[in-house]
Amino acid sequence: MLPRNMAKNKTSVGYKGPYGYQKRRDGEGRSCVRYKCGLTNTIQDVLRQRPGWIEVKETFELPSEYHLFVEEFKRSPGSTWIMKPVARSQGKGIFLFRKLKDITDWKKDGSRSEEQRDETQVESYVAQRYIENPYLISGRKFDLRVYVLVTSYIPLRTWLYRDGFARFSSTRFSLNSIDDHYVHLTNVAVQKTAPDYDPEKGCKWQMQQLRRYLTARHGTKTVEALFKDIDNIFVRSLQSVQKVIINDKHCFELYGYDILLDQDLKPWLIEVNASPSLTASSQEDYEMKCHLLEDTLHIVDMEGRLIGKEKRVGGYDLMWNDGPVYRDVDLETLGSSCLSANTHLGCVNDRKKQLCQLLKPIPGQKRI
């Protein structure tokens, strides 16, 4: 996806490899180029007519991009949109709409003076096209919460945690009632206030349970392809902000990714949480988040027990290290065609055994 500053004639396109856009090999073409353009003049016309170029339009920031949003809104009459406040969490302030009159507070009026605009300034929101065909389990919508640890942006070094969970709505999905938050919002803070919420059962599945369910329904090959697409979302989103994030070698970031699957098993990035909730909703959830935090501290390694070449630490797998990281294979026997990404989201997490082997002192080993 190209940056929004394409209006300044800045673009970056590349070969769509297994982990996003990379340098293409000599003589190798590109199957498609995705772009974002905020202009409505000849530049937009030329880009739309170019074969293989696909315009990306899912997300707008209001009120600053209100007029751009209105143009897109009018192209898709009857579509459902979702509004989310930029600086809130736990589902607060989110609502769905189908009519422009529902968001008049965010209308950007150029006729008002700067002083008048300051007096009536509204909270910034993100408007996204609502996914109207989510994948359902027992008729209910769900999304995924996945944890990604970034220990460096320059060079990009990121780890993917094996555990995570699916968050379910408590009410069967329907587009007939877009005002019902118990149907459309999967946030636990919202669902636990539902009249029929059962705190014993909760509204979560562990990631391993979800992967087993999908594999039983659709087969191993299909699910592996799905999770590879999800891996790509992590890497591409981090690459897209790599040059604008302040890089401090003394800091790290633990992100909570929210992913939604549609009925065609296509994953959609909903949002990336810079401060994901680590409050537990059950004993199982508490244990998972404790392990997540423990393994995060193992990777940060204030004790100096790692040598710096590890591909796995507890429940974390090194996904990207200034380039894709692959699982260990015998290249002489199997060849490079058998390389697969070093990611295991939703797979067995035998972290305790792995940590015992990893952190066991080795006589004479050089420590850093």
JOCOR-V519963 format. One record per backbone hydrogen bond with DSSP energy under -0.5 kcal/mol. NH is the residue of the N-H (numbers start at 0). CO is the residue of the C=O. E is the energy in kcal/mol with one decimal. If there is no record, write none. Layout:
nh->{NH;NH}
co->{CO;CO}
e->{E;E}
This chain:
nh->{5;6;7;8;9;10;14;16;16;19;21;21;27;28;32;34;44;45;46;47;48;49;49;52;53;53;55;56;59;61;61;64;65;68;69;70;71;72;73;74;74;75;75;76;78;80;81;82;83;85;87;91;93;94;96;101;102;103;105;106;108;109;111;116;117;118;119;120;124;125;126;127;127;128;129;131;134;136;139;142;143;144;145;145;146;147;148;149;149;150;150;151;153;156;157;158;159;160;161;164;165;166;167;167;168;169;170;172;179;180;182;183;184;185;189;190;191;192;193;196;198;201;204;206;209;210;211;212;213;214;215;216;217;218;222;223;224;225;226;227;228;229;230;231;232;233;234;235;236;237;238;239;240;240;241;241;243;244;247;250;252;254;254;255;256;256;257;258;258;259;261;262;264;266;267;269;269;270;272;273;275;275;285;286;287;288;289;290;291;292;293;294;295;296;297;298;299;300;301;303;312;315;316;317;318;318;319;320;321;324;326;330;332;333;334;334;337;338;341;342;345;346;349;350;353;354;355;356;357;358;362;364;367}
co->{2;3;4;5;4;8;21;14;19;16;14;19;24;26;51;53;40;41;42;43;44;45;46;49;32;51;34;54;126;59;124;60;62;64;65;66;67;68;69;70;71;71;72;73;75;96;127;94;125;123;84;88;90;82;80;98;99;100;102;103;106;107;108;112;113;114;115;117;61;83;59;81;125;57;79;129;260;139;136;166;258;164;143;256;162;254;158;147;252;148;156;156;154;151;319;148;316;146;314;144;204;142;165;202;140;181;181;138;176;178;179;179;180;183;186;186;187;189;190;193;196;197;165;163;205;206;207;208;209;210;211;212;213;214;218;219;220;221;222;223;224;225;226;227;228;229;230;231;232;233;234;235;236;237;237;238;240;240;245;247;149;147;252;272;145;254;270;143;256;267;265;132;261;264;259;257;267;257;255;271;253;272;281;282;283;284;285;286;287;288;289;290;291;292;293;294;295;296;296;300;315;312;159;310;157;316;157;322;155;318;339;328;329;329;329;330;334;335;324;340;161;343;347;348;349;350;351;352;353;354;360;361;305}
e->{-1.0;-1.1;-2.1;-2.4;-0.9;-0.6;-1.9;-1.5;-2.9;-1.2;-3.0;-0.6;-2.2;-0.6;-2.3;-2.2;-1.6;-2.7;-2.2;-2.2;-1.3;-0.7;-0.7;-1.8;-2.9;-0.5;-3.3;-0.6;-2.4;-0.6;-2.9;-2.7;-1.8;-2.5;-2.4;-1.7;-1.8;-3.1;-2.3;-0.9;-0.5;-0.8;-0.9;-0.5;-1.7;-2.6;-3.0;-3.1;-2.3;-2.4;-0.8;-1.7;-1.3;-1.6;-2.3;-1.6;-2.0;-0.8;-1.7;-1.6;-0.8;-0.7;-1.2;-2.3;-2.0;-1.6;-1.4;-1.0;-2.7;-3.1;-3.4;-2.6;-0.6;-1.3;-2.4;-0.9;-2.8;-2.0;-1.5;-1.6;-3.3;-2.8;-0.5;-2.4;-0.6;-2.1;-2.6;-0.5;-3.1;-0.6;-1.8;-1.2;-0.5;-2.7;-2.4;-3.1;-2.7;-2.3;-2.4;-1.7;-2.9;-2.7;-0.5;-3.2;-2.4;-0.7;-1.3;-3.3;-1.4;-1.0;-1.3;-1.4;-2.4;-0.5;-0.9;-2.6;-2.5;-1.5;-1.9;-1.7;-0.7;-3.2;-2.0;-2.0;-1.9;-2.5;-2.2;-2.1;-2.7;-2.3;-2.3;-1.7;-2.9;-2.2;-1.8;-2.5;-1.9;-2.0;-2.6;-1.6;-1.9;-1.9;-2.1;-1.9;-1.4;-1.5;-1.9;-2.8;-2.2;-1.8;-2.5;-1.9;-0.7;-0.7;-0.6;-0.6;-1.2;-1.5;-0.6;-2.3;-2.4;-3.1;-0.6;-2.3;-3.2;-0.7;-2.5;-2.0;-0.6;-2.6;-1.9;-2.7;-2.3;-0.5;-2.8;-2.7;-0.7;-1.1;-2.7;-0.6;-0.5;-0.6;-2.3;-2.3;-2.1;-2.2;-2.2;-2.3;-2.2;-2.2;-2.6;-2.6;-1.8;-2.1;-1.7;-1.9;-2.4;-1.9;-0.5;-1.0;-1.9;-2.2;-2.1;-3.1;-2.2;-0.5;-1.8;-3.0;-3.0;-1.5;-2.6;-1.2;-0.5;-3.0;-0.5;-1.4;-1.4;-1.8;-2.4;-1.9;-2.7;-2.2;-0.6;-1.2;-2.0;-2.8;-1.8;-1.6;-2.5;-2.9;-0.5;-2.1;-0.9}
